[in-house]
Amino acid sequence: MSPLAAPVALALWRERDPAARDIPGVYAGTLDLLGDQVEGAVADLAAHHVQFARLPRTVDLTDRDGAAAVTALVAVRELTAFGIAVEWTLCLPRTGSGVGISTGAPADWQPLSHLHPPAAVFRDDSSDSNCSFGSRHDIAVQWRESFHAAKCGYRRGPGFIEIRDRRSGSFKRLVIRTHQHAPLIQALLRGVPETDVPSSVVARYLPPGLIHRAGRFLWWTPYRIRRWPLSTTIP
């Protein structure tokens, strides 16, 4: 399968508190990630006590290629999985554009609502795909207010993946037998061209939001739950 080649830039700190980020030793530098390096690289960041990451570039779902958007979303997914706070911004396509999440849906951000909430969400309602147009403060607020740990995650067992999904507001559980699809799911964790994914898999996993389309790429949305939360910590 064809790998993603678009890197994503991160600026890193060892404290979440903005007031502490100027303290010597708190700033942890910058890092450029590629899709096939994200999971291991983020695990290394967590091991070195990084607590806050900033993506300087807006994740643009109006981009018809989608490689840069998918690499960035995979990075946000893995940062969220490791409990690292992320400052990022998102541009959604204009209603009915046919590009991005769930075309024309009033809540087309919800398939991504398990990711750490973005600082701002934009809606491209212009004719020239200007991603800075039309800030949607209401989406950012809803996203932030509805976010919680383990909102959509998975755990692996011998020969299966269990997915627990609360993005819709109600609990859904799905078990996937992985003996046939393990290599494909592993590739989707990094993001792959849609042409590399069987149409039957797209038809099965795209509607419930387990995979997500950005431009010509697909990626796996649930993150791996590494520490199972107590039932009192999630709705």
N, C-alpha and C positions, 0 to 999 in steps of 0.2 A: 504493500500500500504506500501511496505517496505521502511523505512526511510534510508537515508544515515547515516553512522556511522563514516565517515572519517572526522577528524577535520582539519581546515586550520589555520595556525599560521600567525598572523599579528604583525608587529612592527608599532607604530603609533607616529605621530608628529602633532603639531598644526600649523606648518608653512610648506609651500612648498619649500621655498628658502633653499638650502643646507647650506648656510652660517649662517642661523638662527637656525639650528637644535641643536646646542650646547648651545644655550641660556637657562639658568635655567627656567624650567616650560614649555618648548616647547615639550620636549619628553613626550609622553602620555602613555608609557609602551607597553606591549604586550597583545595580546588577542588570545585565541583559539576559533574558531567558528565552530559550527556544522551546517549542511545544514538546519535544521528546525529552527535555531536561527538567520540566517544571516540577514534577512530583518530588524527585530526589533533591532538587535545589531548594525547594520550600521546606522540606524536612530538615535540611542542613541549616536553614535560617532559624527554624524553631529551636534546633539544638543549640544555636548560638544566641538564644534569648532575644531574637528580634520580635518586637510586639506590634510594630506599625509599619505599613508600607504605603507608598503613594505611587499611583500610575499617572504620570504627567500628561499623557495623551488620552483624549476622550475615546472610549470604546464605541466605534462607529458601525452600527448595524445597517446603515444605508449603503455601505461599501459593497459593491456587487461581487468582489473577489472573496472577502471574508476571512482571509488568512490571519491578518493582524487582529481582527476582532476575536476570532476563536482562540488564538494564543493568549490574548489578554483575559478572556473569560475563563479559560482553563487556569490561568494564574490566580485569578480572584477565587475560583472554586477551591484550589488547593490552599491558599492563604486562609480562607474561611474554615476549611477542614481542620487546620492546625491552630485555630483560634487567634490568628494574627489579624488585627484590624486593618482595613484597607480604605484609603481615600481614593475614590475614582469617580468618573462621570460617564454617563451613558447617553448615546443618541439613538432614539427609536425611529424607525421609518415612518413616513407620513401614512395616514390611514389609507388602506387600499393600494399600497405601493407594490405589494408582492415581494418585498425584500425583508428578510429579518425574521421576527419571532412568529407571531400568529396574526396573519394579515387581517387588519380591520377589527380585531378584537378590542373591546374597550379596556380589558385588563391584560394587554399583551406583554406586560412586564412580569406577570405572575410566574411564568416558567423559570424565571431567574430570581424569584423572591427569596430563595433559600441562601443566596449569596449575600455577603456582607453588604449592607445598604450603601448605594452610591451617595456621594455628597450632592449630586444634582442629576436630574434626568431631563433630556431635551427631546422634543418632538419635532422632526423635520417636516414642517407643513409648507415648505417653500417649493418652488418649481426648480430651483437650481441646487437642491440637495445641500443646503447650508446647515451644517450640523450645529451651529451656534444659535439657530433660530428656535424660538418657541420653548423656553424653559417651562417644565411642568413641575412646579413646586408640590402640587398635590400628590403626584406619583411618588416623589422622594419621601414625603411625609408618610404616606400609606405604607411604603416599603419599610421605612424605619420602624414604624409602630407595630407592624406585623411580624417583624423578624425575631427569630429565636434560634437557639442551638438545635442542631439535628433536625432542621425543618424538612430537608429531603436528603437522606443519606442511605448508604448501603453498608452491609457487612458481608464478608465472604465466608462460606462454609465449604466443606468438601463437595465439589461438583455443583454448587449453587451460589447465587447471590440473592440476598434478601434486601429489598428496597422498602423503606418506610417514608411515606410522603405526606406532608401536611400543608403543601403549598396552596391547596384549594380551600383551606379552612377546616376540612374534615380529614380524618386519618384514612390512608390507603396503604395497603401492604401487598407487595408483589414478590413472588419468588421466581427467579429465572434459573433454569437448569443450564449450566454453562459448558457442558461437555462438547456442544457443537459451536457455541458462539464465543468461547473464551478468547481466542485470538482477536476476533472482531471487536469485542468490548474493550480489550486492552488497547487496541488502536484508537477506538473512539474516545478513550480517556484523554488522548493527546489531540484528537481532531484529525479527520481525514476528508478527502474530497467525497462528495456524495456519490460520485460515479463508482467509487470503490465499495459501496455498501449495497447489499442486495435490496431490491425494492420491497421484498417481504419484511425485512427488518425495519426499513423506514416506515412502512405502513403500520407496523405493530407498535413501534416505540416513539414515533414522532407525535401522534395525537395526545398521548398522556404526558408528554414533555420529558421523557427519559432521555431522548436525544433532542438536539436543538439545531436548527439550521441558521447559519450566518453566511450569506453569499452562497458560494458553491461548496461550502464545507459543512460537515456535521460533527458534533462533539457530544460527549456523555455528560449529562447535567448533574446527577447525584454525586455527592462527595463521599469518600470513605469515612465512616464514623470510627475513629480510633479510640475514643473513650466513650463508652456507652453512658448517656446522661441518666440521672435519676428521674423517675417519673414526675417528681415535683418540680423539675426545672423546665419542663416543656408543657404546652397547653394540652 
